């Protein structure tokens, strides 16, 4: 789950909504304590610091290895040592009846400072739902600190087909009002999206600088199809970076992670060996670059990088639903086009598929298979493979972006394969046909 939420040392994460916030936090603490969140080389093992800005049920002190209650300034100052010793520390205010209260605001600020300086992940339960699977926030909710780096709105998919009533929904009257629907209305995909994507619902009071990653919990097999529809609908809201379908109580909790995958069509080369711009060669009624754009149709956004023959390429692509950027230094090698394309699409993208403009047998079905494998694995690299050979296209996860941006010369993405783990999608050998030489073009013509 830490991978699905893109956790890293020093990050502050606030959980809001309903459907298993405490279970998700418990799972993350387990993963962090087991060393699944690797620190930078030479740094101490990553620890988890946990608190609440609302109230936490008595008995939840078992979340962490150590529980610090209503700490003094001296105890707060000793947090770095506690985190080294115990790997997970829960800090709350005093108990009142059956709840642990939140620490004072000044203590929250101190916790944040110590988490950041020590590289601990700071996990905050910032909302209450009384064990229900869906909620709408009251006027005073949620209580998200301004310093939160990541906010995780949550809902439980077990609420699907249930009615908007208190047995399943916390504050059902507010959910009904938010949806402009009567209480008792059956909850379907549209209703869940309507709550989670609302500025006064799942997105309420989120700091402007915080990322938003939705977690749909209790995603058993019978709910996955609807969960996927909900995920895609939520991603229509640009504020939401990704949507994870998970069952926090399972040993392998994350089933799929949906996010925006962008497309970059590399069409800037001069085709020196061929003697003419291969991107513009007509085959079966279309220029070769058209097939790359067609293969990218399920990606968003899509950018074509042009260089040699840029004027004509702009003309043939004028009706395509893509952006076009120019690599003025295209003769220096493919890596420049890779960097320019990545820069154009990286903001908001969980991954990027790079497509070459001379591979007409690569279609949207293969690109879709790369995305599907990435949703299940979040592998840094997902590549096609045919006949035992690695092939294009390749999906690059956002974890590789800084390395991709550092490429130089004519290496393209090949050097990245020596740095990162990879997954492969097996495909037929037709995708190996590209057009670099007159002989390649002759073979392609024979298939026309």
C-alpha positions as CSV (number, residue, x, y, z in Angstrom):
1,X,0.0,0.0,0.0
2,X,2.9,2.3,0.6
3,X,3.9,1.9,-3.0
4,X,0.3,2.6,-4.2
5,X,0.3,5.9,-2.2
6,X,3.8,6.8,-3.4
7,X,5.0,7.2,0.2
8,X,8.6,8.4,0.8
9,X,10.6,9.2,4.0
10,X,9.6,12.5,5.6
11,X,6.1,12.6,3.9
12,X,3.1,13.8,5.9
13,X,-0.1,11.9,5.0
14,X,-3.7,12.8,6.2
15,X,-6.5,10.3,5.9
16,X,-10.1,11.5,5.6
17,X,-13.5,10.1,4.8
18,X,-14.7,6.6,5.8
19,X,-14.3,2.9,5.1
20,X,-11.2,1.9,6.9
21,X,-8.9,4.7,7.7
22,X,-7.4,3.1,10.8
23,X,-7.0,-0.2,8.9
24,X,-5.1,1.5,6.1
25,X,-2.9,3.3,8.6
26,X,-2.2,0.0,10.4
27,X,-1.2,-1.6,7.1
28,X,1.2,1.2,6.3
29,X,2.8,1.0,9.7
30,X,3.3,-2.7,9.2
31,X,4.9,-2.1,5.8
32,X,7.1,0.7,7.1
33,X,8.2,-1.3,10.2
34,X,9.1,-4.3,7.8
35,X,11.4,-2.0,5.8
36,X,9.3,-1.9,2.7
37,X,9.9,1.9,2.4
38,X,13.5,2.2,1.7
39,X,15.4,5.3,3.0
40,X,18.0,7.1,1.0
41,X,21.4,5.4,1.0
42,X,23.1,5.8,4.3
43,X,20.0,7.1,6.2
44,X,18.6,5.2,9.1
45,X,15.5,2.9,8.5
46,X,12.3,4.7,7.9
47,X,10.0,5.0,10.9
48,X,6.3,5.8,11.3
49,X,4.9,8.6,13.5
50,X,1.1,8.5,14.0
51,X,-1.4,10.9,15.4
52,X,-5.0,12.1,15.1
53,X,-6.4,15.6,14.7
54,X,-9.8,14.5,15.9
55,X,-10.2,11.5,18.2
56,X,-9.0,7.9,18.2
57,X,-10.8,5.0,19.7
58,X,-9.5,3.4,22.9
59,X,-7.8,0.2,21.9
60,X,-6.2,1.8,18.8
61,X,-3.0,2.4,20.8
62,X,-2.1,-1.0,19.4
63,X,-1.4,0.7,16.1
64,X,2.1,1.5,17.1
65,X,4.9,-0.1,19.0
66,X,5.0,2.8,21.5
67,X,2.2,5.2,22.6
68,X,3.1,8.7,23.9
69,X,0.1,10.3,25.8
70,X,-0.2,14.1,26.2
71,X,3.6,14.5,25.9
72,X,5.7,17.1,27.7
73,X,8.1,19.2,25.8
74,X,11.0,17.0,27.0
75,X,9.2,13.9,25.7
76,X,8.6,15.6,22.3
77,X,12.3,16.5,22.1
78,X,13.1,12.8,22.6
79,X,11.0,11.7,19.6
80,X,14.0,11.0,17.3
81,X,15.4,8.5,19.8
82,X,11.9,6.9,20.3
83,X,11.5,6.5,16.5
84,X,14.9,4.9,16.2
85,X,14.1,2.5,19.0
86,X,10.5,1.5,18.2
87,X,10.1,2.2,14.5
88,X,6.5,3.3,15.1
89,X,5.2,5.8,17.7
90,X,1.7,7.0,18.3
91,X,1.2,10.4,19.9
92,X,-2.2,11.4,21.3
93,X,-3.7,13.8,23.8
94,X,-5.3,12.5,27.0
95,X,-8.2,10.0,27.1
96,X,-11.8,11.1,27.5
97,X,-14.4,8.4,27.9
98,X,-13.7,5.9,25.1
99,X,-11.5,8.1,22.9
100,X,-8.0,9.4,22.8
101,X,-8.1,13.1,22.1
102,X,-5.9,14.9,19.5
103,X,-2.7,16.5,20.7
104,X,-2.6,20.3,20.9
105,X,-1.9,22.2,17.7
106,X,1.5,23.2,18.9
107,X,2.4,19.6,19.5
108,X,1.2,18.7,16.0
109,X,3.6,21.2,14.6
110,X,6.4,19.8,16.6
111,X,5.5,16.3,15.5
112,X,5.7,17.4,11.9
113,X,9.0,19.1,12.4
114,X,10.5,15.9,14.0
115,X,9.1,13.6,11.3
116,X,10.5,15.7,8.5
117,X,14.0,16.0,10.1
118,X,14.2,12.3,11.0
119,X,12.7,11.0,7.7
120,X,9.7,9.4,9.4
121,X,6.4,9.1,7.6
122,X,3.9,11.1,9.5
123,X,0.4,9.4,9.4
124,X,-2.6,11.4,10.5
125,X,-6.1,10.3,11.0
126,X,-7.8,13.6,10.2
127,X,-11.5,12.6,10.2
128,X,-14.0,10.4,11.9
129,X,-16.7,8.1,10.5
130,X,-17.8,5.9,13.4
131,X,-17.0,2.7,11.5
132,X,-19.2,3.5,8.5
133,X,-18.1,3.1,4.8
134,X,-19.1,6.5,3.5
135,X,-19.5,10.0,5.0
136,X,-19.9,13.7,4.1
137,X,-18.0,16.1,6.4
138,X,-19.7,18.4,8.9
139,X,-18.9,22.1,9.0
140,X,-15.9,21.5,11.3
141,X,-14.6,18.5,9.3
142,X,-12.1,17.3,8.3
143,X,-9.2,18.6,10.3
144,X,-6.3,18.5,7.9
145,X,-3.1,20.3,8.9
146,X,-1.8,22.9,6.4
147,X,1.5,21.0,6.3
148,X,0.0,17.8,4.9
149,X,1.9,16.7,1.7
150,X,-0.6,14.0,0.8
151,X,-4.3,13.6,1.5
152,X,-6.1,10.3,1.1
153,X,-9.9,10.5,0.8
154,X,-11.4,7.1,1.5
155,X,-14.6,5.1,1.1
156,X,-15.5,1.5,1.5
157,X,-16.9,-0.2,-1.6
158,X,-19.1,-2.4,0.6
159,X,-21.5,0.6,0.7
160,X,-22.4,0.0,-2.9
161,X,-26.1,-1.0,-3.3
162,X,-26.8,0.1,0.3
163,X,-29.1,3.0,1.2
164,X,-28.1,6.4,2.3
165,X,-29.0,5.8,6.0
166,X,-27.1,5.7,9.3
167,X,-26.5,1.9,9.3
168,X,-24.0,2.4,6.4
169,X,-23.3,6.1,6.1
170,X,-22.0,8.6,8.6
171,X,-24.0,11.8,8.5
172,X,-26.5,10.4,6.0
173,X,-28.4,13.7,5.9
174,X,-25.3,15.5,4.7
175,X,-24.6,12.9,2.1
176,X,-28.1,13.2,0.8
177,X,-27.8,17.0,0.7
178,X,-24.5,16.8,-1.1
179,X,-26.0,14.6,-3.7
180,X,-29.4,16.4,-3.8
181,X,-31.0,13.1,-3.2
182,X,-33.5,11.8,-0.6
183,X,-32.2,9.8,2.3
184,X,-32.8,6.1,1.5
185,X,-31.5,6.5,-2.0
186,X,-29.5,3.5,-3.1
187,X,-25.7,4.2,-3.4
188,X,-24.2,3.4,-6.8
189,X,-21.0,4.4,-8.6
190,X,-22.4,7.8,-9.4
191,X,-23.2,8.6,-5.8
192,X,-19.8,7.5,-4.6
193,X,-18.1,9.6,-7.2
194,X,-20.4,12.5,-6.3
195,X,-19.3,12.4,-2.7
196,X,-15.6,11.8,-3.1
197,X,-15.0,14.3,-5.9
198,X,-17.1,17.1,-4.2
199,X,-15.4,20.2,-2.9
200,X,-17.6,19.9,0.1
201,X,-17.2,16.2,0.3
202,X,-14.0,14.1,-0.2
203,X,-12.0,17.1,-1.3
204,X,-13.0,19.5,1.5
205,X,-10.3,21.5,3.2
206,X,-7.4,19.9,1.4
207,X,-4.4,22.3,1.3
208,X,-3.6,23.7,-2.1
209,X,-0.1,22.2,-2.2
210,X,-1.1,18.6,-1.2
211,X,-1.4,15.7,-3.5
212,X,-4.7,13.8,-3.5
213,X,-4.8,10.0,-3.9
214,X,-8.1,8.3,-3.3
215,X,-8.2,4.9,-1.6
216,X,-11.3,2.7,-2.3
217,X,-11.2,0.0,0.4
218,X,-13.0,-3.3,0.7
219,X,-12.5,-3.9,-3.0
220,X,-13.3,-7.6,-3.2
221,X,-13.6,-9.4,-6.5
222,X,-17.3,-8.8,-6.9
223,X,-16.8,-5.0,-6.6
224,X,-13.8,-4.6,-8.9
225,X,-15.7,-3.8,-12.1
226,X,-17.7,-1.1,-10.4
227,X,-14.6,0.1,-8.6
228,X,-12.8,0.6,-11.9
229,X,-15.6,2.7,-13.2
230,X,-15.5,4.8,-10.1
231,X,-11.7,5.2,-10.4
232,X,-11.9,6.4,-14.0
233,X,-14.7,8.8,-13.2
234,X,-12.7,10.2,-10.2
235,X,-9.7,10.8,-12.5
236,X,-11.8,13.2,-14.5
237,X,-11.2,15.6,-11.6
238,X,-7.7,17.0,-12.1
239,X,-7.3,17.5,-8.4
240,X,-7.1,13.7,-7.9
241,X,-3.8,12.1,-8.8
242,X,-4.6,8.4,-8.5
243,X,-7.2,5.9,-7.2
244,X,-6.2,2.7,-5.5
245,X,-8.6,-0.3,-5.2
246,X,-7.6,-2.2,-2.1
247,X,-8.6,-4.4,0.8
248,X,-6.5,-3.1,3.6
249,X,-7.0,-6.2,5.8
250,X,-5.5,-8.6,3.2
251,X,-1.9,-9.7,3.1
252,X,-1.6,-8.3,-0.4
253,X,-3.9,-5.3,0.0
254,X,-3.7,-3.4,-3.2
255,X,-5.5,-4.9,-6.3
256,X,-5.1,-2.0,-8.8
257,X,-3.9,1.6,-8.9
258,X,-5.5,3.8,-11.6
259,X,-3.8,7.0,-12.6
260,X,-3.2,9.1,-15.7
261,X,-0.7,7.6,-18.2
262,X,0.5,10.1,-20.8
263,X,1.7,9.3,-24.3
264,X,4.7,10.7,-26.2
265,X,5.1,10.0,-29.9
266,X,8.8,10.4,-30.9
267,X,8.6,11.7,-34.5
268,X,11.6,14.1,-34.7
269,X,14.2,11.9,-36.4
270,X,15.7,12.7,-39.8
271,X,15.7,9.1,-41.1
272,X,19.3,9.4,-42.5
273,X,19.6,5.7,-43.3
274,X,16.3,5.6,-45.1
275,X,16.9,8.8,-47.2
276,X,13.4,10.2,-46.5
277,X,11.3,11.1,-43.4
278,X,9.9,7.7,-42.4
279,X,7.2,9.3,-40.2
280,X,5.6,10.6,-43.4
281,X,5.8,7.4,-45.5
282,X,2.3,6.4,-46.7
283,X,1.2,2.9,-45.8
284,X,-2.3,1.5,-46.2
285,X,-3.6,5.0,-46.8
286,X,-1.9,6.8,-43.8
287,X,1.5,8.2,-42.9
288,X,3.4,6.0,-40.4
289,X,3.1,8.6,-37.7
290,X,-0.6,8.2,-37.8
291,X,-0.4,4.7,-36.5
292,X,1.6,5.8,-33.5
293,X,-1.0,8.5,-32.7
294,X,-3.7,5.9,-33.1
295,X,-1.9,3.5,-30.7
296,X,-1.8,6.3,-28.2
297,X,-5.5,7.0,-28.2
298,X,-6.1,5.7,-24.7
299,X,-3.4,7.9,-23.2
300,X,-3.9,11.4,-21.7
301,X,-2.4,13.8,-22.6
302,X,-0.7,12.9,-25.9
303,X,2.3,14.8,-27.3
304,X,4.1,14.4,-30.5
305,X,7.7,15.6,-30.6
306,X,8.7,16.7,-34.1
307,X,12.0,17.9,-35.6
308,X,13.0,16.9,-39.1
309,X,10.1,17.5,-41.4
310,X,8.3,19.4,-38.7
311,X,6.2,21.6,-41.0
312,X,4.8,18.6,-42.9
313,X,4.2,16.6,-39.7
314,X,2.2,19.5,-38.2
315,X,0.1,19.5,-41.4
316,X,-0.7,15.7,-41.3
317,X,-1.4,15.8,-37.6
318,X,-3.5,19.0,-37.5
319,X,-6.7,17.1,-36.9
320,X,-5.3,14.7,-34.3
321,X,-6.3,15.3,-30.7
322,X,-2.7,15.8,-29.5
323,X,-0.2,18.5,-28.7
324,X,2.8,19.0,-30.8
325,X,6.2,20.2,-29.5
326,X,9.3,20.8,-31.5
327,X,12.9,19.6,-30.7
328,X,15.0,22.2,-32.5
329,X,18.1,20.1,-31.7
330,X,16.7,16.9,-33.0
331,X,19.9,15.9,-34.8
332,X,21.7,15.6,-31.5
333,X,19.9,12.3,-30.8
334,X,16.7,10.8,-29.5
335,X,17.3,11.5,-25.9
336,X,16.6,15.2,-26.5
337,X,13.1,14.3,-27.9
338,X,12.5,12.0,-24.9
339,X,13.3,14.8,-22.4
340,X,11.2,17.3,-24.3
341,X,8.3,14.9,-24.5
342,X,8.5,14.0,-20.8
343,X,8.7,17.6,-19.8
344,X,5.5,18.3,-21.7
345,X,3.4,15.6,-20.1
346,X,5.0,14.8,-16.7
347,X,2.8,17.0,-14.5
348,X,0.0,14.9,-13.1
349,X,1.2,11.7,-14.9
350,X,1.7,8.4,-13.1
351,X,3.5,7.0,-16.1
352,X,4.4,7.8,-19.7
353,X,4.3,5.5,-22.8
354,X,6.9,6.4,-25.4
355,X,5.9,5.4,-29.0
356,X,8.0,5.3,-32.1
357,X,6.7,6.8,-35.3
358,X,7.8,3.8,-37.5
359,X,6.0,0.8,-35.9
360,X,2.6,0.5,-37.6
361,X,1.8,-2.9,-36.0
362,X,1.8,-1.4,-32.5
363,X,-1.9,-0.6,-31.7
364,X,-4.0,0.6,-28.8
365,X,-4.6,-2.9,-27.6
366,X,-0.9,-3.3,-26.8
367,X,-0.7,0.1,-25.1
368,X,-3.8,-0.9,-23.1
369,X,-2.1,-4.1,-22.0
370,X,0.9,-2.1,-20.8
371,X,-1.3,0.1,-18.7
372,X,-3.2,-2.8,-17.3
373,X,0.1,-4.5,-16.2
374,X,1.2,-1.2,-14.6
375,X,-2.1,-0.9,-12.7
376,X,-1.5,-4.3,-11.1
377,X,2.3,-4.0,-10.5
378,X,3.3,-0.3,-10.5
379,X,6.6,-1.6,-12.0
380,X,9.1,1.1,-12.9
381,X,9.2,-0.2,-16.4
382,X,6.6,-2.1,-18.4
383,X,7.7,-3.2,-21.9
384,X,6.4,-5.2,-24.7
385,X,8.3,-8.5,-25.5
386,X,8.0,-10.5,-28.7
387,X,9.9,-13.7,-29.6
388,X,12.0,-13.4,-26.5
389,X,13.1,-9.9,-27.4
390,X,12.3,-6.7,-25.6
391,X,10.4,-4.4,-27.8
392,X,8.7,-1.0,-28.0
393,X,6.6,0.6,-26.7
394,X,7.6,1.0,-23.1
395,X,5.7,2.5,-20.2
396,X,7.9,4.4,-17.8
397,X,6.6,4.9,-14.3
398,X,6.9,8.3,-12.6
399,X,9.7,6.9,-10.4
400,X,11.9,6.8,-13.5
401,X,11.2,10.3,-14.6
402,X,14.3,11.9,-13.1
403,X,16.5,9.3,-14.7
404,X,14.8,9.7,-18.1
405,X,15.2,13.5,-17.9
406,X,19.0,12.9,-17.4
407,X,19.5,11.0,-20.6
408,X,21.8,12.3,-23.2
409,X,22.9,11.6,-26.7
410,X,21.2,8.9,-28.8
411,X,20.6,6.4,-26.1
412,X,16.8,6.9,-25.7
413,X,15.4,4.9,-22.9
414,X,17.8,1.9,-23.1
415,X,20.0,3.0,-20.3
416,X,17.1,3.1,-17.9
417,X,16.6,-0.7,-18.2
418,X,19.9,-1.2,-16.4
419,X,18.6,0.9,-13.4
420,X,15.1,-0.3,-12.7
421,X,13.0,-3.4,-12.3
422,X,10.7,-4.3,-15.2
423,X,7.6,-6.2,-16.2
424,X,6.9,-7.5,-19.7
425,X,3.8,-8.0,-21.8
426,X,4.2,-10.8,-24.3
427,X,3.0,-9.9,-27.8
428,X,3.3,-11.3,-31.4
429,X,6.4,-10.6,-33.4
430,X,4.7,-8.2,-35.9
431,X,5.5,-5.4,-33.5
432,X,9.3,-5.9,-34.1
433,X,8.9,-4.5,-37.6
434,X,10.2,-1.0,-37.8
435,X,11.5,1.1,-40.7
436,X,15.1,2.2,-40.5
437,X,16.5,1.2,-43.9
438,X,15.3,0.7,-47.5
439,X,15.3,-3.0,-46.8
440,X,12.9,-2.5,-43.9
441,X,10.7,-0.3,-46.1
442,X,10.6,-3.0,-48.7
443,X,9.5,-5.6,-46.2
444,X,6.7,-3.2,-45.0
445,X,5.6,-2.6,-48.6
446,X,5.2,-6.4,-49.1
447,X,2.7,-6.4,-46.2
448,X,0.6,-3.6,-47.7
